[in-house]
Amino acid sequence: MHGDKTAFCICIRLCYLFILVNLIPCFQRKC
């Protein structure tokens, strides 16, 4: 699980877009 912080940061941004568009929680999609 090394180097997940970068992917996690990118994931949060992508998930945030999903929240605005699809209204689906980021953690529920398990990014």
PDB file of N, CA, C, O and CB in Angstrom:
ATOM      1  N   MET A   1       0.826  -1.199   0.000  1.00  0.00           N
ATOM      2  CA  MET A   1       0.000   0.000   0.000  1.00  0.00           C
ATOM      3  C   MET A   1       0.870   1.262   0.000  1.00  0.00           C
ATOM      4  O   MET A   1       0.451   2.321   0.466  1.00  0.00           O
ATOM      5  CB  MET A   1      -0.940  -0.001   1.215  1.00  0.00           C
ATOM      6  N   HIS A   2       2.058   1.127  -0.519  1.00  0.00           N
ATOM      7  CA  HIS A   2       2.951   2.281  -0.563  1.00  0.00           C
ATOM      8  C   HIS A   2       2.660   3.122  -1.805  1.00  0.00           C
ATOM      9  O   HIS A   2       2.454   2.589  -2.895  1.00  0.00           O
ATOM     10  CB  HIS A   2       4.429   1.828  -0.549  1.00  0.00           C
ATOM     11  N   GLY A   3       2.645   4.439  -1.624  1.00  0.00           N
ATOM     12  CA  GLY A   3       2.392   5.323  -2.759  1.00  0.00           C
ATOM     13  C   GLY A   3       0.907   5.493  -3.034  1.00  0.00           C
ATOM     14  O   GLY A   3       0.516   5.863  -4.141  1.00  0.00           O
ATOM     15  N   ASP A   4       0.078   5.225  -2.029  1.00  0.00           N
ATOM     16  CA  ASP A   4      -1.372   5.367  -2.225  1.00  0.00           C
ATOM     17  C   ASP A   4      -1.844   6.797  -1.979  1.00  0.00           C
ATOM     18  O   ASP A   4      -2.943   7.179  -2.381  1.00  0.00           O
ATOM     19  CB  ASP A   4      -2.123   4.413  -1.299  1.00  0.00           C
ATOM     20  N   LYS A   5      -0.990   7.584  -1.310  1.00  0.00           N
ATOM     21  CA  LYS A   5      -1.396   8.959  -0.989  1.00  0.00           C
ATOM     22  C   LYS A   5      -1.638   9.770  -2.253  1.00  0.00           C
ATOM     23  O   LYS A   5      -2.608  10.523  -2.337  1.00  0.00           O
ATOM     24  CB  LYS A   5      -0.331   9.645  -0.126  1.00  0.00           C
ATOM     25  N   THR A   6      -0.758   9.616  -3.232  1.00  0.00           N
ATOM     26  CA  THR A   6      -0.915  10.368  -4.487  1.00  0.00           C
ATOM     27  C   THR A   6      -2.189   9.936  -5.195  1.00  0.00           C
ATOM     28  O   THR A   6      -2.978  10.774  -5.632  1.00  0.00           O
ATOM     29  CB  THR A   6       0.311  10.161  -5.413  1.00  0.00           C
ATOM     30  N   ALA A   7      -2.387   8.641  -5.307  1.00  0.00           N
ATOM     31  CA  ALA A   7      -3.577   8.114  -5.970  1.00  0.00           C
ATOM     32  C   ALA A   7      -4.823   8.522  -5.195  1.00  0.00           C
ATOM     33  O   ALA A   7      -5.866   8.807  -5.783  1.00  0.00           O
ATOM     34  CB  ALA A   7      -3.499   6.575  -6.101  1.00  0.00           C
ATOM     35  N   PHE A   8      -4.706   8.549  -3.873  1.00  0.00           N
ATOM     36  CA  PHE A   8      -5.844   8.910  -3.022  1.00  0.00           C
ATOM     37  C   PHE A   8      -6.227  10.365  -3.241  1.00  0.00           C
ATOM     38  O   PHE A   8      -7.410  10.702  -3.298  1.00  0.00           O
ATOM     39  CB  PHE A   8      -5.515   8.664  -1.535  1.00  0.00           C
ATOM     40  N   CYS A   9      -5.211  11.233  -3.365  1.00  0.00           N
ATOM     41  CA  CYS A   9      -5.478  12.658  -3.593  1.00  0.00           C
ATOM     42  C   CYS A   9      -6.188  12.852  -4.929  1.00  0.00           C
ATOM     43  O   CYS A   9      -7.153  13.610  -5.025  1.00  0.00           O
ATOM     44  CB  CYS A   9      -4.162  13.476  -3.560  1.00  0.00           C
ATOM     45  N   ILE A  10      -5.703  12.164  -5.952  1.00  0.00           N
ATOM     46  CA  ILE A  10      -6.324  12.265  -7.279  1.00  0.00           C
ATOM     47  C   ILE A  10      -7.741  11.696  -7.219  1.00  0.00           C
ATOM     48  O   ILE A  10      -8.676  12.230  -7.814  1.00  0.00           O
ATOM     49  CB  ILE A  10      -5.475  11.512  -8.356  1.00  0.00           C
ATOM     50  N   CYS A  11      -7.863  10.608  -6.490  1.00  0.00           N
ATOM     51  CA  CYS A  11      -9.167   9.947  -6.354  1.00  0.00           C
ATOM     52  C   CYS A  11     -10.174  10.871  -5.696  1.00  0.00           C
ATOM     53  O   CYS A  11     -11.334  10.928  -6.107  1.00  0.00           O
ATOM     54  CB  CYS A  11      -9.037   8.651  -5.542  1.00  0.00           C
ATOM     55  N   ILE A  12      -9.737  11.590  -4.680  1.00  0.00           N
ATOM     56  CA  ILE A  12     -10.641  12.506  -3.972  1.00  0.00           C
ATOM     57  C   ILE A  12     -11.172  13.557  -4.941  1.00  0.00           C
ATOM     58  O   ILE A  12     -12.354  13.901  -4.911  1.00  0.00           O
ATOM     59  CB  ILE A  12      -9.917  13.188  -2.776  1.00  0.00           C
ATOM     60  N   ARG A  13     -10.283  14.069  -5.807  1.00  0.00           N
ATOM     61  CA  ARG A  13     -10.712  15.081  -6.774  1.00  0.00           C
ATOM     62  C   ARG A  13     -11.715  14.497  -7.749  1.00  0.00           C
ATOM     63  O   ARG A  13     -12.717  15.134  -8.075  1.00  0.00           O
ATOM     64  CB  ARG A  13      -9.509  15.649  -7.535  1.00  0.00           C
ATOM     65  N   LEU A  14     -11.448  13.287  -8.215  1.00  0.00           N
ATOM     66  CA  LEU A  14     -12.355  12.636  -9.166  1.00  0.00           C
ATOM     67  C   LEU A  14     -13.683  12.333  -8.480  1.00  0.00           C
ATOM     68  O   LEU A  14     -14.754  12.541  -9.052  1.00  0.00           O
ATOM     69  CB  LEU A  14     -11.724  11.332  -9.733  1.00  0.00           C
ATOM     70  N   CYS A  15     -13.598  11.843  -7.260  1.00  0.00           N
ATOM     71  CA  CYS A  15     -14.799  11.514  -6.488  1.00  0.00           C
ATOM     72  C   CYS A  15     -15.613  12.763  -6.214  1.00  0.00           C
ATOM     73  O   CYS A  15     -16.843  12.732  -6.231  1.00  0.00           O
ATOM     74  CB  CYS A  15     -14.427  10.827  -5.168  1.00  0.00           C
ATOM     75  N   TYR A  16     -14.914  13.866  -5.961  1.00  0.00           N
ATOM     76  CA  TYR A  16     -15.619  15.121  -5.680  1.00  0.00           C
ATOM     77  C   TYR A  16     -16.458  15.509  -6.892  1.00  0.00           C
ATOM     78  O   TYR A  16     -17.564  16.028  -6.747  1.00  0.00           O
ATOM     79  CB  TYR A  16     -14.616  16.259  -5.319  1.00  0.00           C
ATOM     80  N   LEU A  17     -15.927  15.254  -8.087  1.00  0.00           N
ATOM     81  CA  LEU A  17     -16.677  15.547  -9.312  1.00  0.00           C
ATOM     82  C   LEU A  17     -17.892  14.625  -9.378  1.00  0.00           C
ATOM     83  O   LEU A  17     -18.977  15.040  -9.783  1.00  0.00           O
ATOM     84  CB  LEU A  17     -15.776  15.374 -10.582  1.00  0.00           C
ATOM     85  N   PHE A  18     -17.695  13.367  -8.975  1.00  0.00           N
ATOM     86  CA  PHE A  18     -18.806  12.410  -8.986  1.00  0.00           C
ATOM     87  C   PHE A  18     -19.896  12.858  -8.023  1.00  0.00           C
ATOM     88  O   PHE A  18     -21.086  12.710  -8.302  1.00  0.00           O
ATOM     89  CB  PHE A  18     -18.314  10.994  -8.616  1.00  0.00           C
ATOM     90  N   ILE A  19     -19.477  13.409  -6.883  1.00  0.00           N
ATOM     91  CA  ILE A  19     -20.451  13.885  -5.892  1.00  0.00           C
ATOM     92  C   ILE A  19     -21.273  15.026  -6.479  1.00  0.00           C
ATOM     93  O   ILE A  19     -22.480  15.113  -6.255  1.00  0.00           O
ATOM     94  CB  ILE A  19     -19.738  14.346  -4.592  1.00  0.00           C
ATOM     95  N   LEU A  20     -20.605  15.903  -7.236  1.00  0.00           N
ATOM     96  CA  LEU A  20     -21.309  17.046  -7.821  1.00  0.00           C
ATOM     97  C   LEU A  20     -22.197  16.606  -8.977  1.00  0.00           C
ATOM     98  O   LEU A  20     -23.275  17.161  -9.190  1.00  0.00           O
ATOM     99  CB  LEU A  20     -20.308  18.105  -8.299  1.00  0.00           C
ATOM    100  N   VAL A  21     -21.740  15.614  -9.714  1.00  0.00           N
ATOM    101  CA  VAL A  21     -22.484  15.172 -10.897  1.00  0.00           C
ATOM    102  C   VAL A  21     -23.504  14.096 -10.556  1.00  0.00           C
ATOM    103  O   VAL A  21     -24.697  14.251 -10.815  1.00  0.00           O
ATOM    104  CB  VAL A  21     -21.525  14.651 -11.957  1.00  0.00           C
ATOM    105  N   ASN A  22     -23.024  13.006  -9.973  1.00  0.00           N
ATOM    106  CA  ASN A  22     -23.913  11.870  -9.708  1.00  0.00           C
ATOM    107  C   ASN A  22     -24.440  11.832  -8.275  1.00  0.00           C
ATOM    108  O   ASN A  22     -25.250  10.978  -7.914  1.00  0.00           O
ATOM    109  CB  ASN A  22     -23.190  10.585 -10.004  1.00  0.00           C
ATOM    110  N   LEU A  23     -23.953  12.791  -7.458  1.00  0.00           N
ATOM    111  CA  LEU A  23     -24.397  12.831  -6.059  1.00  0.00           C
ATOM    112  C   LEU A  23     -24.114  11.518  -5.350  1.00  0.00           C
ATOM    113  O   LEU A  23     -24.891  11.080  -4.501  1.00  0.00           O
ATOM    114  CB  LEU A  23     -25.889  13.150  -5.981  1.00  0.00           C
ATOM    115  N   ILE A  24     -22.990  10.888  -5.707  1.00  0.00           N
ATOM    116  CA  ILE A  24     -22.612   9.623  -5.068  1.00  0.00           C
ATOM    117  C   ILE A  24     -21.384   9.845  -4.192  1.00  0.00           C
ATOM    118  O   ILE A  24     -20.369  10.345  -4.677  1.00  0.00           O
ATOM    119  CB  ILE A  24     -22.334   8.519  -6.134  1.00  0.00           C
ATOM    120  N   PRO A  25     -21.457   9.486  -2.919  1.00  0.00           N
ATOM    121  CA  PRO A  25     -20.336   9.673  -2.002  1.00  0.00           C
ATOM    122  C   PRO A  25     -19.066   9.005  -2.511  1.00  0.00           C
ATOM    123  O   PRO A  25     -19.107   7.912  -3.077  1.00  0.00           O
ATOM    124  CB  PRO A  25     -20.688   9.129  -0.630  1.00  0.00           C
ATOM    125  N   CYS A  26     -17.924   9.686  -2.300  1.00  0.00           N
ATOM    126  CA  CYS A  26     -16.646   9.150  -2.769  1.00  0.00           C
ATOM    127  C   CYS A  26     -16.332   7.814  -2.124  1.00  0.00           C
ATOM    128  O   CYS A  26     -15.984   6.849  -2.803  1.00  0.00           O
ATOM    129  CB  CYS A  26     -15.524  10.135  -2.488  1.00  0.00           C
ATOM    130  N   PHE A  27     -16.459   7.768  -0.798  1.00  0.00           N
ATOM    131  CA  PHE A  27     -16.086   6.550  -0.085  1.00  0.00           C
ATOM    132  C   PHE A  27     -17.013   5.384  -0.440  1.00  0.00           C
ATOM    133  O   PHE A  27     -16.626   4.221  -0.326  1.00  0.00           O
ATOM    134  CB  PHE A  27     -16.109   6.796   1.423  1.00  0.00           C
ATOM    135  N   GLN A  28     -18.226   5.698  -0.865  1.00  0.00           N
ATOM    136  CA  GLN A  28     -19.162   4.631  -1.218  1.00  0.00           C
ATOM    137  C   GLN A  28     -18.709   3.961  -2.515  1.00  0.00           C
ATOM    138  O   GLN A  28     -18.976   2.779  -2.734  1.00  0.00           O
ATOM    139  CB  GLN A  28     -20.608   5.189  -1.364  1.00  0.00           C
ATOM    140  N   ARG A  29     -18.022   4.720  -3.374  1.00  0.00           N
ATOM    141  CA  ARG A  29     -17.505   4.167  -4.621  1.00  0.00           C
ATOM    142  C   ARG A  29     -16.174   3.474  -4.394  1.00  0.00           C
ATOM    143  O   ARG A  29     -15.640   2.828  -5.296  1.00  0.00           O
ATOM    144  CB  ARG A  29     -17.354   5.263  -5.671  1.00  0.00           C
ATOM    145  N   LYS A  30     -15.631   3.610  -3.166  1.00  0.00           N
ATOM    146  CA  LYS A  30     -14.355   2.976  -2.813  1.00  0.00           C
ATOM    147  C   LYS A  30     -13.275   3.322  -3.826  1.00  0.00           C
ATOM    148  O   LYS A  30     -12.742   2.435  -4.492  1.00  0.00           O
ATOM    149  CB  LYS A  30     -14.516   1.452  -2.721  1.00  0.00           C
ATOM    150  N   CYS A  31     -12.952   4.595  -3.946  1.00  0.00           N
ATOM    151  CA  CYS A  31     -11.956   5.023  -4.932  1.00  0.00           C
ATOM    152  C   CYS A  31     -10.574   4.466  -4.624  1.00  0.00           C
ATOM    153  O   CYS A  31      -9.623   4.732  -5.358  1.00  0.00           O
ATOM    154  CB  CYS A  31     -11.893   6.541  -4.992  1.00  0.00           C
TER     155      CYS A  31
END
